[in-house]
Amino acid sequence: MKRKGLLALVGCDENRFKALQRHEQLPIPYAGHYTDYTVRDALAVRLTLDLIGGESDLLCGVPPSCAGKYVSNALCEARSNGYETLGDLVANRIHVGTVIFQTRHEGDDGQRYTRWFAGPIEKLGPWIVETGSEESAVPVRVLLADAGRAALHVIEAARELGVSDRAEDEPV
């Protein structure tokens, strides 16, 4: 599909999309004006917009320079955990994101690093505890987006706009 179709699926205006694209802040490839986008591209852009936020002055989120990279890595984690289609994300109520951990070493500040998460929200807490104890680290930040909600948004828009009747079978 062309850019107009992608924008309709993700609910983004053209100026915002062009600004993100110009600054290379989208998690999708761009091959020029005649780029054909996929439903998977729409999911990645919708998740990026969810992480960036900006729905109001009080609802800011991750800087655009980071959001696209987070989405790319988080969707890789989702695939590696067996959530291979948009339908899988919806059916399993999957959230994706990263947790920034810091090691605990006596006498120093420790080291910070990321671990990627993809799973149902109720598994996040136990996963953080397990990962932190295995690596003697504590969570510093959690950056998370509801991939199931984003996938459902794209699936419903794809049906409504006639882009795809089987968008739920599209790969993540």
C-alpha positions as CSV (number, residue, x, y, z in Angstrom):
1,M,0.0,0.0,0.0
2,K,1.1,3.6,-0.5
3,R,1.7,6.1,2.2
4,K,-1.9,7.4,2.2
5,G,-3.1,3.9,3.1
6,L,-0.5,3.5,5.8
7,L,-1.4,6.8,7.4
8,A,-5.1,5.7,7.4
9,L,-4.3,2.4,9.1
10,V,-2.2,4.0,11.8
11,G,-4.2,7.2,12.4
12,C,-1.3,9.6,11.7
13,D,-1.3,12.9,9.7
14,E,1.0,13.3,6.8
15,N,3.1,16.1,8.2
16,R,3.9,14.2,11.4
17,F,4.8,11.1,9.4
18,K,7.0,13.1,7.0
19,A,8.8,14.7,10.0
20,L,9.5,11.4,11.6
21,Q,10.6,10.0,8.2
22,R,12.9,12.9,7.5
23,H,14.7,12.5,10.8
24,E,14.9,8.7,10.3
25,Q,12.8,8.1,13.4
26,L,10.5,5.4,12.0
27,P,11.2,1.6,12.4
28,I,10.4,0.9,8.8
29,P,12.5,1.1,5.6
30,Y,11.9,3.9,3.2
31,A,12.8,3.5,-0.4
32,G,11.5,6.8,-1.8
33,H,8.2,8.2,-2.9
34,Y,6.9,4.9,-4.4
35,T,7.5,2.8,-1.3
36,D,5.0,0.0,-0.8
37,Y,4.2,-0.4,2.9
38,T,2.8,-3.5,4.6
39,V,0.4,-4.1,7.4
40,R,3.5,-5.1,9.5
41,D,4.9,-1.6,8.7
42,A,1.6,-0.1,9.9
43,L,1.9,-2.0,13.2
44,A,5.5,-0.7,13.7
45,V,4.4,2.9,13.0
46,R,1.4,2.6,15.3
47,L,3.6,1.3,18.2
48,T,6.1,4.1,17.6
49,L,3.4,6.7,17.8
50,D,2.1,5.1,21.0
51,L,5.6,5.2,22.6
52,I,6.2,8.9,21.5
53,G,2.8,10.0,22.9
54,G,2.0,13.6,22.6
55,E,-1.8,13.2,22.8
56,S,-1.7,16.2,25.1
57,D,0.9,18.3,27.0
58,L,0.6,15.9,29.9
59,L,1.0,12.7,28.0
60,C,4.5,12.8,26.6
61,G,6.5,9.7,26.1
62,V,9.8,8.3,24.6
63,P,11.7,10.7,22.4
64,P,11.1,10.1,18.7
65,S,14.8,9.5,18.1
66,C,14.6,6.4,20.3
67,A,11.0,5.1,19.8
68,G,11.5,3.5,16.4
69,K,14.6,1.6,17.6
70,Y,12.7,0.4,20.6
71,V,9.8,-0.8,18.4
72,S,12.1,-2.7,16.0
73,N,13.9,-4.5,18.9
74,A,10.6,-5.2,20.8
75,L,9.0,-6.7,17.7
76,C,12.0,-9.0,17.2
77,E,11.6,-10.1,20.8
78,A,7.9,-10.8,20.2
79,R,8.7,-13.0,17.2
80,S,11.4,-14.8,19.1
81,N,8.8,-15.5,21.9
82,G,6.4,-17.1,19.3
83,Y,4.1,-14.2,18.7
84,E,4.4,-14.3,14.9
85,T,1.2,-12.6,13.6
86,L,-0.8,-9.5,14.5
87,G,-3.6,-11.9,15.6
88,D,-1.2,-13.5,18.1
89,L,-0.5,-10.1,19.6
90,V,-4.2,-9.4,20.0
91,A,-5.2,-12.9,21.2
92,N,-2.5,-13.0,23.9
93,R,-2.8,-9.3,24.9
94,I,0.9,-8.8,24.3
95,H,2.9,-5.8,25.5
96,V,6.4,-5.1,24.2
97,G,9.2,-3.0,25.4
98,T,12.4,-2.8,27.3
99,V,13.5,-2.7,30.9
100,I,16.7,-0.8,31.8
101,F,18.5,-2.6,34.6
102,Q,21.4,-1.5,36.7
103,T,23.7,-4.0,38.3
104,R,24.3,-3.7,42.1
105,H,27.9,-3.7,43.0
106,E,29.1,-2.5,46.4
107,G,31.2,0.6,46.1
108,D,30.3,1.6,42.5
109,D,27.3,2.9,40.6
110,G,26.9,-0.4,38.7
111,Q,26.3,-0.8,35.0
112,R,23.1,-0.1,33.0
113,Y,21.8,-2.4,30.3
114,T,18.6,-3.3,28.5
115,R,16.5,-6.5,28.4
116,W,13.6,-6.8,26.0
117,F,10.2,-8.0,27.0
118,A,7.3,-9.4,24.9
119,G,4.4,-11.0,26.7
120,P,1.2,-10.5,28.6
121,I,1.3,-7.6,31.1
122,E,0.7,-9.9,34.1
123,K,4.0,-11.7,33.3
124,L,6.0,-8.4,33.4
125,G,6.4,-8.2,37.2
126,P,7.6,-11.8,37.7
127,W,9.9,-11.5,34.6
128,I,11.5,-8.3,36.1
129,V,12.0,-10.0,39.5
130,E,13.5,-13.2,37.8
131,T,15.8,-11.3,35.4
132,G,16.9,-8.9,38.1
133,S,17.8,-11.7,40.6
134,E,19.6,-13.7,37.9
135,E,21.8,-10.8,37.0
136,S,22.0,-9.1,40.4
137,A,20.4,-6.0,39.0
138,V,17.5,-3.7,39.7
139,P,15.1,-2.1,37.2
140,V,15.6,1.6,36.6
141,R,13.1,2.2,33.8
142,V,10.3,0.3,32.0
143,L,9.3,1.4,28.5
144,L,6.3,-0.5,27.4
145,A,3.6,-0.4,24.7
146,D,0.4,-2.4,24.2
147,A,1.2,-4.3,21.0
148,G,-2.1,-6.2,21.2
149,R,-4.1,-2.9,21.2
150,A,-1.9,-1.5,18.4
151,A,-2.4,-4.6,16.3
152,L,-6.2,-4.6,16.9
153,H,-6.3,-0.9,15.7
154,V,-4.4,-1.8,12.5
155,I,-6.5,-5.0,11.9
156,E,-9.8,-3.1,12.3
157,A,-8.6,-0.2,10.1
158,A,-7.4,-2.6,7.4
159,R,-10.8,-4.3,7.3
160,E,-12.7,-1.1,7.3
161,L,-10.6,0.5,4.6
162,G,-10.5,-2.7,2.5
163,V,-6.8,-3.0,2.7
164,S,-6.9,-6.6,4.1
165,D,-9.6,-8.9,5.2
166,R,-7.0,-11.2,6.9
167,A,-4.7,-8.6,8.5
168,E,-4.6,-10.7,11.7
169,D,-2.6,-13.3,9.8
170,E,0.1,-10.8,8.7
171,P,3.5,-11.4,10.2
172,V,4.8,-9.2,13.1
